[in-house]
Amino acid sequence: MEWIHDHLKQAPEIALFLSLAFGYWIGQIQFGKFQLGGVAGSLLVAVIVSQIGVSVDAGVKSILFALFIYAVGFESGPGFFRSLGRQSVKEIILAVVLAVSGLATVVILARLFDLDKGLAAGVAAGGLTQSAIIGTAGDALTKMGLSPDEVHRLQANVAIGYAVTYVFGSFGAIIVCVNILPWFMGRGIRDDAVAAEAAMNKGQAVLGIGQTLALPGLVGRLFRIDQGAGKTVAQIEGANREDPVTVERVKRNGRIIDVSADLALERDDTALVVGRRAGMVDAAAQLGPEVQSATGMDLIMQTRDVMLTNPAYADRTIADIREATAQDIRHGIYVPQIHRAGTPVAMTPDTVVKRGDVVTLYGSEQDIRRVSKVIGDVVLPSDKTDFVFHGLGLVVGLLIGLVVVRISGIPLTLGAGGGALLSGLIFGWIRSGHQTMGNMPTGAVQLLKDIGLAGFVAAVGLSSGLQAVQTIRESGLTIFLVGVIVTIVPLLITMVFGRCVLRYDNVAVFAGALSGSRSANPAFGEVLNKAENAVPTVPFAITYALANVFLTLLGPLIVAFA
């Protein structure tokens, strides 16, 4: 044991990654329908490892959490700012309900178990996982006119109560948000997350890695010309104005020939036709039988995103643009989808296209190059991360976190986590309107979220686990059990209120809002893991920002009423 202690003390990062490895392994084990999850598993293993007497520097914990929360904000920035308004009222009320029920629970338990003001504030800070309560409560204690020794004793009790209850404060929130809430609602987080994402994507299919549609909207077909003999390419392409097709290649007598609008097709020509499925069905009846293959008739098609910057195309309907654009410009180009601020726009003839919209073009390389020069800037896919953009984003967020505003002597601050979240939201929103900068691949975003959150939780367990266990041994289980109640009861009250009064009906959205109203970052991480998309992020971001204010204010109130 001494050998292990010495080596882990020399290289505490080993303890961190050991906690992650075994934590995720334990988190995969299912107990009936209950599954701990990787984040909670990492916390549990970290507490066990901490008993050896190893801890991780607090700076590592801060860095990991900043990376996690910035990545979360960046991913959901466009959706967050779009959601602000009347539709945010439910999240505001939810955050207020949790703060009020948390205050009432702490005050009642403090009187029932005869806890002094310091222990009561510490239990609130740990059970509600709001470390800022330590500062606001400690400051309030100095203003009560007590002797310096008494103030020092009560402030020490704040730290003790926090150390004993913080670990379960994180763990219990995961249990409620990830396991109890879906059971209470009778549905799974993943199912509701998929449903919400589908609604946001205007019914467009959301494909995962390795998934394709069995019936793609845009297809290519080879036809041996029979009924279409004598018709020109222009006649074939213009036969269906709603769903036009494009004749991309023609093979005659074993030789590929140039395709032009006035080219007349002959019997037994082989034509490669590309278009939407509906148009292709109509074209097939006019051309001839479909053939399986023909040498030299393959054509590589591309999909490219282009940001609309040409004002000549802005603030016009899709139908208007289609009618006014010359055939030689739009020939061979199809628009499968349009995104605005990261969200798909419904593709109807009356849809108005805005400057800054990202238009997805489908066509040959030559056609896409021609059209993109006319409408805007090509957004090239890249595996590189724009560290200039995101490094600045993190700096801005951490600087915001340093700002302290005092209201009636109570210091209010977003802290590093809230600042990084706000900055991530802003920089994600900026990126959505300027796709040529600020790139961060989806895989990179996911890695930052995973390693940031799990590493942060493991660091918390390594730092607080030993002290928490020792304090429980010395003072008994009373403080710990009080902390369990403080963790669980406000969450359950808020959960019932949100379902029965606020009428939350989507589990993924509700889980995000509930975890944010408790500033329960580990719980939110597990919610994201279950959802497998960013649906819970927007409600979390709103309630998390409010919780940092509301829960911080509990410090002086607990000192006053406990």
VOGU-3710 file (C-alpha; in Angstrom, 3 decimals, decimal comma):
1> mewihdhlkq> 0,000/0,000/0,000  2,864/2,367/0,831  4,405/1,649/-2,566  1,154/2,537/-4,322  0,805/5,701/-2,256  4,332/6,870/-3,105  3,916/6,315/-6,815  0,496/7,955/-7,006  1,763/10,921/-4,996  4,623/11,353/-7,482
11> apeialflsl> 2,257/11,054/-10,461  -1,314/11,906/-9,327  -2,408/11,942/-12,959  -2,250/8,133/-12,784  -4,964/8,218/-10,117  -7,058/10,480/-12,336  -6,959/8,198/-15,370  -7,291/5,103/-13,207  -10,533/6,557/-11,869  -11,745/7,219/-15,404
21> afgywigqiq> -10,886/3,744/-16,695  -12,439/1,771/-13,855  -15,249/4,304/-13,416  -16,465/3,880/-16,985  -16,111/0,118/-16,675  -18,270/0,069/-13,538  -20,660/2,538/-15,139  -21,447/0,051/-17,912  -22,712/-2,579/-15,479  -26,509/-2,796/-15,369
31> fgkfqlggva> -28,502/-3,593/-12,244  -31,887/-4,348/-13,702  -32,873/-1,117/-15,430  -30,436/0,938/-13,343  -27,031/1,840/-14,753  -24,543/3,996/-12,897  -22,987/5,600/-15,968  -19,393/6,594/-16,609  -19,468/9,927/-14,794  -20,954/8,581/-11,562
41> gsllvavivs> -18,706/5,531/-11,817  -15,629/7,771/-12,109  -16,721/9,699/-9,036  -17,222/6,502/-7,030  -13,838/5,038/-8,008  -12,122/8,392/-7,345  -13,489/8,449/-3,778  -12,126/4,934/-3,225  -8,718/5,839/-4,690  -8,588/9,005/-2,564
51> qigvsvdagv> -8,453/6,870/0,593  -4,826/6,091/-0,288  -4,105/9,754/0,313  -3,699/11,114/-3,206  -5,292/14,224/-4,677  -5,153/16,218/-7,897  -4,229/19,890/-8,093  -7,247/22,186/-8,037  -6,024/23,859/-11,221  -6,459/20,604/-13,148
61> ksilfalfiy> -10,053/20,389/-11,962  -10,749/23,964/-13,073  -9,204/23,438/-16,517  -11,133/20,233/-17,172  -14,437/21,745/-16,165  -13,823/24,881/-18,236  -13,163/22,720/-21,314  -16,331/20,696/-20,728  -18,680/23,592/-20,139  -17,217/25,702/-22,982
71> avgfesgpgf> -17,689/22,809/-25,427  -21,283/22,385/-24,238  -21,962/26,087/-24,748  -20,280/26,165/-28,163  -22,336/23,228/-29,403  -25,666/24,705/-28,344  -25,065/28,461/-28,737  -27,284/28,964/-31,803  -30,175/27,055/-30,243  -29,790/28,848/-26,910
81> frslgrqsvk> -30,155/32,370/-28,279  -32,976/31,295/-30,547  -34,849/29,860/-27,551  -34,675/32,949/-25,360  -37,975/34,706/-24,840  -41,376/33,689/-23,611  -40,560/30,031/-24,035  -37,901/30,381/-21,298  -40,448/31,191/-18,575  -40,744/27,536/-17,534
91> eiilavvlav> -36,990/27,268/-16,980  -36,965/30,452/-14,882  -39,795/29,178/-12,675  -38,135/25,766/-12,358  -34,884/27,342/-11,099  -36,800/29,435/-8,570  -38,741/26,402/-7,274  -35,572/24,396/-6,706  -33,812/27,261/-4,918  -36,804/27,918/-2,635
101> sglatvvila> -37,362/24,221/-1,866  -33,621/23,820/-1,230  -33,659/26,708/1,257  -36,736/25,374/3,042  -35,291/21,843/3,256  -31,993/23,048/4,748  -33,640/25,346/7,303  -36,124/22,696/8,459  -33,434/20,006/8,788  -31,084/22,376/10,604
111> rlfdldkgla> -33,725/22,946/13,261  -34,735/19,290/13,488  -31,151/18,047/13,906  -29,888/21,089/15,815  -27,244/22,024/13,233  -25,481/25,336/13,775  -25,395/27,975/11,069  -22,004/26,832/9,770  -22,946/23,177/9,368  -26,287/24,134/7,796
121> agvaaggltq> -24,579/26,332/5,206  -21,962/23,633/4,513  -24,647/21,000/4,008  -26,397/23,330/1,559  -23,162/23,984/-0,344  -22,349/20,277/-0,623  -25,833/18,809/-0,944  -26,755/21,339/-3,634  -23,220/21,249/-5,143  -22,989/25,030/-5,135
131> saiigtagda> -19,531/25,853/-3,804  -20,233/29,589/-3,922  -22,471/29,144/-0,863  -19,309/28,602/1,177  -18,159/32,111/0,307  -21,494/33,899/0,732  -22,269/32,072/3,993  -18,770/32,685/5,356  -19,073/36,376/4,542  -22,511/36,540/6,194
141> ltkmglspde> -21,123/34,938/9,374  -18,573/37,759/9,766  -21,400/40,309/9,841  -23,387/38,755/12,706  -21,489/40,458/15,525  -20,043/37,174/16,835  -16,644/36,797/18,466  -13,713/36,020/16,129  -13,328/32,545/17,636  -17,010/31,751/17,090
151> vhrlqanvai> -16,876/33,026/13,523  -13,812/30,871/12,878  -15,547/27,802/14,353  -18,682/28,291/12,271  -16,673/28,873/9,102  -14,747/25,648/9,781  -18,082/23,862/10,157  -19,101/25,191/6,730  -16,105/23,390/5,231  -16,857/20,201/7,182
161> gyavtyvfgs> -20,492/20,101/6,107  -19,452/20,732/2,520  -16,804/17,977/2,494  -19,167/15,364/3,929  -22,093/16,069/1,610  -20,545/17,154/-1,694  -19,807/13,685/-3,064  -23,373/12,450/-2,665  -24,595/15,851/-3,831  -23,075/15,042/-7,218
171> fgaiivcvni> -23,989/11,365/-7,143  -27,584/11,848/-5,970  -28,361/14,383/-8,690  -27,288/11,821/-11,287  -29,625/9,224/-9,782  -32,612/11,589/-9,836  -32,057/13,163/-13,270  -30,911/10,048/-15,125  -32,838/7,244/-13,413  -35,761/8,488/-11,295
181> lpwfmgrgir> -36,995/11,168/-13,708  -37,395/8,807/-16,717  -39,142/6,282/-14,437  -41,453/9,032/-13,157  -42,246/10,221/-16,707  -42,595/6,679/-18,071  -40,289/7,341/-21,035  -36,587/7,227/-21,838  -34,268/10,200/-22,270  -32,926/8,912/-25,585
191> ddavaaeaam> -36,350/8,396/-27,169  -37,552/11,875/-26,259  -34,237/13,415/-27,326  -34,630/11,858/-30,771  -38,231/13,095/-30,989  -37,237/16,634/-30,004  -34,340/16,643/-32,456  -36,613/15,475/-35,251  -39,033/18,323/-34,468  -36,181/20,850/-34,516
201> nkgqavlgig> -34,952/19,425/-37,827  -38,342/20,018/-39,419  -38,918/16,310/-39,972  -35,599/15,692/-41,706  -33,981/12,408/-40,794  -31,110/12,666/-38,307  -28,493/10,117/-39,294  -25,872/8,716/-36,984  -22,390/7,551/-37,872  -22,524/4,803/-40,486
211> qtlalpglvg> -26,233/5,364/-41,214  -27,740/6,106/-44,635  -31,257/6,344/-45,964  -32,559/3,312/-47,810  -34,438/5,711/-50,102  -32,203/8,786/-50,573  -33,864/11,918/-51,891  -31,300/12,482/-54,653  -30,447/9,574/-56,938  -28,658/8,783/-60,200
221> rlfridqgag> -29,948/6,310/-62,800  -28,763/4,908/-66,148  -31,316/4,629/-68,964  -31,139/3,108/-72,445  -32,978/5,598/-74,580  -36,132/4,320/-76,249  -39,217/6,519/-75,763  -36,900/9,516/-75,323  -35,357/9,221/-78,777  -35,505/12,544/-80,630
231> ktvaqiegan> -35,944/14,645/-77,502  -33,320/17,228/-76,636  -31,574/17,392/-73,263  -33,359/20,702/-72,575  -36,770/19,095/-73,208  -36,038/16,203/-70,858  -34,665/18,458/-68,113  -37,564/20,906/-68,409  -40,379/18,360/-68,520  -40,971/18,495/-64,751
241> redpvtverv> -40,562/22,018/-63,397  -41,325/20,996/-59,797  -38,771/18,171/-59,674  -36,377/18,640/-62,608  -33,687/16,120/-63,514  -30,267/16,617/-65,090  -28,712/14,671/-67,919  -25,088/14,453/-66,794  -23,542/12,076/-69,358  -24,480/10,455/-72,640
251> krngriidvs> -22,793/7,466/-74,282  -23,385/6,811/-77,984  -21,933/3,934/-79,970  -19,506/3,103/-77,147  -18,196/6,681/-76,876  -18,882/9,431/-74,282  -20,140/12,552/-76,074  -20,461/16,149/-74,929  -23,770/17,075/-73,337  -25,436/20,348/-74,263
261> adlalerddt> -28,978/21,692/-73,965  -29,695/21,200/-77,686  -28,276/17,667/-77,899  -30,920/15,317/-79,296  -30,876/11,833/-77,820  -30,919/8,849/-80,156  -32,314/5,357/-79,711  -29,963/3,049/-77,741  -28,004/5,963/-76,264  -27,119/5,431/-72,606
271> alvvgrragm> -27,882/8,457/-70,425  -26,849/9,127/-66,824  -29,658/11,113/-65,219  -29,484/12,677/-61,732  -32,327/14,234/-59,768  -34,842/13,973/-56,966  -36,667/10,689/-56,617  -40,056/12,105/-57,672  -38,607/13,659/-60,820  -36,682/10,496/-61,642
281> vdaaaqlgpe> -39,871/8,405/-61,590  -41,468/10,754/-64,137  -38,327/10,852/-66,301  -38,033/7,065/-66,434  -41,373/6,781/-68,245  -40,161/9,223/-70,927  -36,672/7,859/-71,508  -36,647/4,078/-71,666  -35,620/1,041/-69,634  -33,136/1,376/-66,792
291> vqsatgmdli> -29,803/-0,393/-67,136  -27,563/-1,648/-64,371  -24,201/-0,263/-65,474  -22,170/1,069/-68,378  -18,421/1,513/-68,687  -17,240/5,075/-68,193  -20,617/6,413/-67,046  -19,797/6,770/-63,352  -19,714/10,332/-62,108  -18,567/11,509/-58,678
301> mqtrdvmltn> -21,083/13,832/-57,036  -20,311/16,178/-54,160  -22,157/17,747/-51,262  -20,865/21,159/-50,182  -22,096/23,752/-47,692  -22,026/27,338/-48,947  -22,730/30,391/-46,796  -25,024/32,789/-48,627  -23,308/36,206/-48,833  -24,569/37,555/-52,156
311> payadrtiad> -27,275/40,141/-51,300  -28,934/39,487/-54,671  -30,219/36,162/-53,310  -31,051/37,278/-49,752  -34,596/37,926/-48,470  -36,181/36,097/-51,403  -38,300/32,968/-51,516  -36,961/29,704/-52,868  -39,544/29,798/-55,673  -38,525/33,331/-56,645
321> ireataqdir> -34,834/32,406/-56,747  -35,565/29,321/-58,840  -37,593/31,303/-61,373  -35,197/34,261/-61,594  -31,937/32,307/-61,802  -30,744/31,478/-65,289  -30,784/27,822/-66,283  -27,076/27,843/-67,126  -26,294/28,853/-63,513  -28,520/26,417/-61,646
331> hgiyvpqihr> -28,071/23,522/-64,066  -27,051/20,307/-62,306  -27,382/21,761/-58,799  -29,785/20,544/-56,121  -30,365/21,986/-52,649  -31,148/19,187/-50,152  -31,318/21,503/-47,143  -30,720/24,980/-45,760  -29,532/25,737/-42,223  -30,019/28,978/-40,328
341> agtpvamtpd> -28,052/29,445/-37,089  -27,422/25,712/-37,024  -31,087/24,747/-37,431  -32,649/23,293/-40,623  -35,059/25,538/-42,471  -38,236/24,057/-43,940  -37,758/23,597/-47,697  -40,959/24,987/-49,226  -41,412/27,288/-52,241  -42,446/30,115/-49,888
351> tvvkrgdvvt> -39,408/29,792/-47,584  -37,459/33,057/-47,444  -33,678/32,674/-47,671  -31,597/34,997/-45,472  -28,066/36,268/-45,785  -25,815/34,059/-43,648  -27,888/30,922/-44,286  -25,822/27,821/-45,001  -27,057/26,251/-48,243  -26,174/22,625/-48,907
361> lygseqdirr> -25,474/22,048/-52,603  -25,449/18,667/-54,357  -23,936/18,229/-57,790  -20,789/17,576/-59,734  -17,569/19,324/-58,739  -17,722/21,590/-61,770  -21,338/22,610/-61,140  -20,779/23,271/-57,447  -17,694/25,374/-58,149  -19,670/27,455/-60,655
371> vskvigdvvl> -22,652/28,094/-58,368  -20,672/28,695/-55,168  -18,811/31,578/-56,838  -22,169/33,221/-57,431  -23,926/32,798/-54,080  -21,239/32,908/-51,374  -18,363/31,228/-49,545  -17,776/27,487/-49,502  -17,569/26,009/-45,990  -14,961/23,321/-46,456
381> psdktdfvfh> -15,135/20,347/-44,059  -12,010/20,102/-41,928  -10,595/17,964/-39,127  -8,637/20,949/-37,819  -9,733/22,979/-34,793  -9,450/26,769/-34,948  -7,465/27,235/-31,743  -7,149/30,994/-32,285  -10,930/31,319/-32,118  -11,509/28,872/-29,280
391> glglvvglli> -8,477/29,923/-27,252  -9,861/33,449/-27,295  -13,291/32,072/-26,381  -11,932/30,364/-23,263  -9,965/33,461/-22,250  -13,087/35,603/-22,559  -15,120/33,096/-20,551  -12,609/32,828/-17,725  -12,333/36,630/-17,558  -16,130/36,873/-17,302
401> glvvvrisgi> -15,937/34,388/-14,451  -13,669/36,745/-12,513  -16,277/39,526/-12,481  -17,953/39,944/-9,082  -21,055/42,099/-8,613  -22,152/42,961/-5,073  -25,833/43,428/-4,344  -26,551/44,534/-0,757  -23,117/43,272/0,174  -23,731/39,813/-1,329
411> pltlgaggga> -21,074/38,915/-3,930  -22,538/37,426/-7,088  -20,377/35,876/-9,796  -20,759/33,369/-12,602  -17,431/31,806/-11,699  -15,160/30,048/-14,167  -17,848/27,511/-15,106  -20,605/30,033/-15,740  -18,220/32,341/-17,586  -16,965/29,546/-19,846
421> llsglifgwi> -20,554/28,455/-20,528  -21,627/31,987/-21,459  -18,570/32,465/-23,665  -19,152/29,102/-25,349  -22,746/30,080/-26,101  -21,666/33,417/-27,591  -18,804/31,969/-29,636  -21,008/29,110/-30,835  -23,576/31,656/-31,988  -20,863/33,684/-33,763
431> rsghqtmgnm> -19,639/30,527/-35,477  -23,158/29,733/-36,708  -23,226/33,039/-38,600  -19,635/32,889/-39,853  -18,964/29,316/-40,878  -15,571/30,123/-42,367  -14,039/30,592/-38,890  -14,153/28,880/-35,518  -14,201/25,305/-36,808  -14,269/22,512/-34,236
441> ptgavqllkd> -15,044/19,012/-35,543  -17,868/17,134/-33,880  -15,431/14,524/-32,583  -13,302/17,209/-30,946  -16,346/18,729/-29,244  -17,382/15,330/-27,927  -13,882/14,585/-26,635  -13,759/17,885/-24,741  -17,135/17,148/-23,180  -16,265/13,595/-22,212
451> iglagfvaav> -12,758/14,097/-20,823  -13,675/17,479/-19,332  -16,664/16,304/-17,314  -15,414/12,862/-16,293  -11,981/14,258/-15,428  -13,531/17,073/-13,398  -15,738/14,678/-11,427  -12,829/12,313/-10,796  -10,708/15,240/-9,572  -13,499/16,239/-7,177
461> glssglqavq> -13,650/12,706/-5,795  -9,879/12,533/-5,367  -9,798/15,934/-3,625  -12,816/15,550/-1,321  -13,241/11,807/-0,858  -10,685/11,245/1,917  -11,830/14,202/4,015  -15,492/13,282/3,575  -14,967/9,685/4,731  -12,829/10,769/7,694
471> tiresgltif> -15,413/13,327/8,797  -18,190/10,742/8,590  -16,158/8,405/10,789  -15,594/11,129/13,363  -19,024/12,720/13,498  -21,255/9,811/12,566  -23,698/9,601/9,716  -26,018/12,420/10,794  -24,500/15,146/8,615  -24,163/12,766/5,684
481> lvgvivtivp> -27,813/11,665/5,919  -28,964/15,262/6,222  -26,971/15,972/3,053  -28,696/13,082/1,292  -32,090/14,590/2,111  -30,940/18,060/1,006  -29,788/16,570/-2,287  -32,847/14,435/-3,040  -35,883/16,293/-1,653  -35,564/19,613/-3,562
491> llitmvfgrc> -34,963/17,696/-6,778  -38,047/15,533/-6,225  -40,203/18,554/-5,353  -39,002/20,388/-8,451  -39,494/17,285/-10,582  -43,123/16,888/-9,499  -43,759/20,630/-9,873  -42,242/20,655/-13,364  -44,355/17,730/-14,499  -47,668/18,579/-12,864
501> vlrydnvavf> -47,642/22,402/-12,951  -45,237/23,444/-15,699  -46,309/20,488/-17,865  -42,912/19,336/-19,051  -43,604/16,390/-21,351  -40,221/15,743/-22,967  -37,890/13,808/-20,657  -34,687/14,954/-22,366  -35,627/18,624/-22,155  -36,876/18,233/-18,581
511> agalsgsrsa> -33,719/16,383/-17,491  -31,558/19,177/-18,887  -33,597/21,854/-17,139  -33,707/19,935/-13,845  -29,959/19,292/-13,729  -29,262/22,922/-14,596  -31,594/24,248/-11,897  -29,418/22,365/-9,383  -26,159/23,405/-11,156  -25,547/19,635/-11,257
521> npafgevlnk> -22,859/19,375/-13,927  -22,145/15,637/-13,473  -25,845/14,871/-13,765  -26,068/16,978/-16,903  -23,134/15,090/-18,382  -24,901/11,782/-17,844  -28,110/13,241/-19,323  -26,137/14,191/-22,437  -24,672/10,695/-22,623  -28,134/9,176/-22,481
531> aenavptvpf> -29,613/11,655/-24,981  -26,762/11,235/-27,489  -27,544/14,673/-28,913  -27,593/18,307/-27,749  -31,343/18,583/-26,999  -30,937/18,877/-23,165  -28,312/21,615/-23,475  -30,483/24,671/-24,115  -32,780/24,217/-21,069  -29,711/23,343/-18,987
541> aityalanvf> -27,899/26,511/-20,061  -30,832/28,706/-19,028  -31,469/27,097/-15,625  -27,733/26,691/-14,906  -27,120/30,417/-15,297  -30,054/31,194/-13,000  -29,042/28,543/-10,467  -25,604/30,092/-10,083  -27,339/33,254/-8,903  -30,260/31,802/-6,934
551> ltllgpliva> -28,291/29,103/-5,105  -25,437/31,488/-4,309  -27,957/33,752/-2,574  -28,910/30,901/-0,243  -25,723/31,348/1,821  -26,786/34,532/3,688  -30,414/33,324/3,886  -29,421/30,055/5,566  -27,202/31,933/8,017  -30,138/34,210/8,799
561> fa> -32,859/31,551/9,211  -31,046/28,364/10,353
//
